[in-house]
Amino acid sequence: MSEAKRIEIGANDAIPQEAADQLRQSLRSLASINQGSKVYKDECSFSFDSPFSATGLYTNLSSLRSYGKAYLAMDPQFPGLYLFQKFTKVPKDVPMDVEEPAKLGLGVPGGFLTEAEKFSLEKSYGIAVFAGSSEFLLALENQEIPEMVVVVARQVIEHQGYSDQQDLAQWVDDEELKESKYAEALEQLDNGVKISSDPSTWKCEDSGMTENLWLNLSTGYIGSGRRNWDGSGGTNGALKHFEATGQKYPLVVKLGTITPDGADIYSYAPDENCMVKDAKLAEHLAHWGIDILRLEKTDKSMAELELEMNKNFAYNSITEAGAQLEPVTGAGFIGLRNLGNSCYMNSVVQLMFDIPEIREKYVSEPLSLSDAERAEDPYANLGVQIKKLATALNSDRYARPNPEEITEELEVKPRYFKMAAAGTNMEFRSGRQQDAEAFLQHLLEAMFRMEKSSGIPETRDLFNFRLTKKQKCTETGGVKYLSSIEPVLSLPVSEDLAVNLDEILSHRALKRAKTETDEKVESKEEEVVPLIPLDACLQAWAAEESVEDVYSALAKKRTRQILTSRLASFPRYLLVKLNRYRVQPGSWIPEKLDCEVDMPLELDLSTFRAPDPDPNEVPQPEEEEAAPAPPSGPVPDAQLVQSIMNLGFTENACKRAAVAVNNSDPDSAAMWLFQHSEDPDFNDPLPEASASGGSSAAAAAPAANPEAMGMLTGFGFTEEQVTAALIATSGDAERAGDWLFSHSNLDEAVAAVLSPSEAPAASGSAEPEVEDGPGQYKLVGFLSHIGKNTSCGHYVAHIEKKGEWIIFDDQKVAKSQNTPFKHGYLYLYRRK
């Protein structure tokens, strides 16, 4: 469509006849709008144009979908009737003497200025009518516009909009705090401890630190606070004391923040695990000899610390703090707006959509859409959203004239991509931080389903490789080869692999000796960081692993077996994940190993290719151990149910948890409750056991015991494979291990359990084809993570472009100076 000539019709002007005719023709197709209507008024269907864009946004008053001016011709109902929106931010004069923010809040005294305090927002609306070669833009107040058109237009204006995105006018931590359930009847020990009123005498009883100290209100123990994602903070002394005392005493108060107005109080209890209030704080402090009326603030509050960290957050050690980075913009250098904890998605998208084969499939200007994609809701269509986002990132449409200035007019906000990619996965639909590697695998699977139905070459084939595990019985020598298709090579990372392990142990011994002799330990004393070669991680991955108590078909009993892993193929693109994060046994608290892994720019994995089977080997037959008779139905243990009901969950929810973990223990049941609290049937009664046996195994099986899941994934199996094994064995972890090791074609066996209707026939079925080539690779990009675990903190991407490394930190895109190759989490290598 050639650009129509705009003719503006004022409030008192006569509407030209051709425009009036088009108005009347459109009356019958006007939408009926209510609160539940999907009104897409904030973003173009096929681009990231918005009301802030230079040419505004057009919302079809029939379909309630919006279009940037350049994309109007792609509207299946064009020429229709449109509400035209144009927003402009006008800076206000802010007084020069405005104080620095001192409170973590918006629009409150001492807090940050709100958008409304910094800018005035000018909004203009009109009715756009296209007739002939002209665009008639009618003032909404024009009396000749039919009343029904004005009514629908104003309903669109007043509607919240499907994206449900509103500016937050005010947020203060204190207003969100709740009274701890443990405060009212808090147990306080009579152990003779009294806390000095002199702050200079306070120190961590675990490390000797004198900063960031927390007093346990039940025991009088003083411990340092949590260690932050950037290495600052404490040494987890207070938390370790909570765990060492059987998690009986959860409430701690931060020394130095106590004033007559209150203090920072934290609850370590698993069902709170957040900042809380204590109405009896003065009474509880008096027990330890602390007079709340006499204390003055001597340390930073949590809000102030968070504010300080947020101010310095943009470029820290991983995001190249202190470097004068040169911002860049243009095609391939477009940043993404953080939607709130969406940096995990932004970094994955930047890495994925920079791959030439993916760009070739999805980038086109204008978008290349099928008839089905045009007809369906484009905002919910994954294919449309991928094309829309990939094209935006790889064109200069949203390049900023001034790379250092971020304006709303040229922002790329991938909110509809996020919804479409998440699908029914409530975690990825939520505003919580997620594991970038888990999202990447989820996205590849979602793209596979979409591409398979559309006949598009499958993106996941670029990354898939065949993993072969050789399983050898130590008694009979019988050998079995297990095969699976994987998209990510997951490598172990542990301190034991460090080349400077002796130095690390010596440093710790020195610190321990200082603490034992009451010698002051400097809080900022430099730690010795483990230095780990990548080859050590690869050798650990490929090393023989002894697995006890596995059924041997040759021996007709359970034996010890040796498991070795090798690569049977090398993909075009190899994703390598470093397992820096481990869940500590018994605590379920993920901890990150702070270390440096020497990741090479060029990688040769040829020595890890699976050899051809030895013709002299004795093959193990495909035979499973006879399973015991299945129980009549899961019955929740009454005592277990009662014990976890004390956490505040309903009886039905606790019964579901007991069954899900096979009545194992309260900790596992509690973990299941916290992980599944948003399930739609969470509080529903347990279904009665089916007598017909007609339900699918996947539907009838209980959820996996977290302990069993952790144990079996520790052998290198994926969560999907372990889930299938537990389903196939009625949740028996021991038999599930045998099931995993007994199938030579594990993918086929998993599909038969999880999707029996889609599983291929077992007899004569060939293993799926994967691309193969030489094992030599070149590093082209990687993701880094800052934080104590992958479900919090911050993600950034570094990508090599034309010989230069570029950092993508949400909207900030710049040339990298000190590329942190040794601190990555997920690396992308391209085969040479």
BELJOMO-V46399 format. One line per field, one symbol per residue. ss: DSSP state (2 for helix, 1 for strand, 0 for the rest). phi: phi as a letter, one per 20 degrees, with the letter a starting at -180 (. if undefined). psi: psi as a letter, one per 30 degrees, with the letter a starting at -180 (. if undefined). A space follows every 10 residues. Layout:
ss = ???
phi = ???
psi = ???
This chain:
ss = 0000111110 0000002222 2222222220 0000000000 0000000000 0000001111 0000011022 2222000000 1111111111 1000000000 0000110000 0100222211 1111111111 1001111110 0000002222 2222222200 0000000000 0122220010 0000000000 0000000022 2000000000 0011110000 0111001000 0010002222 2222000000 1111000010 0100111000 0001111000 2222220000 0000000000 0222222222 2000000000 0000001000 0000000000 0022222222 2200022222 2200000000 2222200000 0222222222 2220000000 0000000222 0000222222 2200022220 0000022222 2222222222 2222000022 2200111111 1110000111 1111110111 1100222000 2222222222 2222220000 0000000001 1112222222 2200111111 1100001111 1111111000 0011111110 1110000001 1100111100 0111022210 0000000110 0000000000 0000000222 2222200000 2222222222 0000022222 2222200000 0000000000 0000002222 0000022222 2220000022 2222222200 0022222222 2200122222 2222000000 0000000000 0000011111 1111110000 0001111111 1001111110 0111100000 2221111111 10
phi = .ffffecedf fdefeggfff ffgffegfdf fddcfefede ddbffcbdfb gefgdmcddf fdemddbfgf dffefgdfed dceecbdced fefegfefff gccfbdmcgn dffegfeecd dedccadecd bmdcdedeff effefggfff gffffffeff nffldcfeeb bcggfefdff fefgdfecfe dmfcefeegf efbffednfd cldceffedm fdcffffefe nenddmgfff fgffemlece eccefndfcg epaeccdegg eclafcdcfd ggffffgdnd effdedfccf ffffffffff fefgcegeem fneeeefcbp gnceecffeo ldfffgffff ffeefgffff fdebcffedf fffffffffd efgfffffff fffdcefdfe gdgededffd fddeffffff ffmeffffff eefcffffff ffffffffff fffdmegfff ffdfceddde dcffedmfcc ddcbdcecee dfcbffeffd ffffffffff ffffffemff dffdffeeef dcfggfffff feffceceld fdffelaece cddcdbeebd ffcdeddeff dcefgndldf ceefbddfef fccddgfdff ffgffefefe ffbdfgefgf ffrfcfffff gffefffoef ffffffffff dllfafffff ffgffdfeff dgdeffffff efmefffffe fffffgffff ffffenefff ffgfffffdl neffffffff fedfdfgfff ffeecgfdff fffmfefffc fbafeeccfc raddcdqfbf dbnbdccdce clndededdl fecbffddge gedfdcdddd ff
psi = kkkkkkjkjl eglkkleeee eeeeffefgk ljkaffkjji gfkkegagkl fflegakjjk gefgllklef geffjfgkja kkkkkjkkkj kljkkfgklk kfkilkglkf alkleffflk jkkkllkkkk kbgkjjjkkf fkffkkeeee eeefeeefke kefhjkkjfk kkeeffklkk ffeehkkkki ggkkkkfjff fklkfefgkg lhkkkjfefg kkllalklfg fabaggeeee eeefgghfif kkkjkfgklf falkkkkfke gdhlklljfg eeeeeeeggk jfffklkflk leeeeeeeee egfeiaeegh kfkikjklla kfhklkkkgj hgfeeeeeee eegfkeeeee efkkjlkjkl eeeeeljfff jeeeeeeeee eefglgegkk ejffkjkfeg kjjheeeeee eebgjfeffl glklkeeeee eeeeeeeeee eeffgkkkef fffklkkkkk jkkfefgkkk kkklkkfkjj kkklfffkfh eeeeeeeeee eeeeefggkk jkfgkkljkk jkkeeeeeee eflkkkjlhk kkfefhlklk lkkkkljflj lekkkkkkif kkkkkffgjk kkjjlkkjjl fkkjgefgkk lkkkffkjkk ljklkkklkk lflkkkkeee eeeffffgll eeeeeeeeee ghhdleeeee eeeefgfgkf gegllkkkkk ffgflleeef kllkkeeeee eeffggllee eeeeeeefgh gjeefeeeee ffjeieeeee efeeieffkl kekgkkkkkl klalgklkkf llklkklflf gabkklkkkk jhfkkkkjic fkklkkeiki efglekkjkk k.
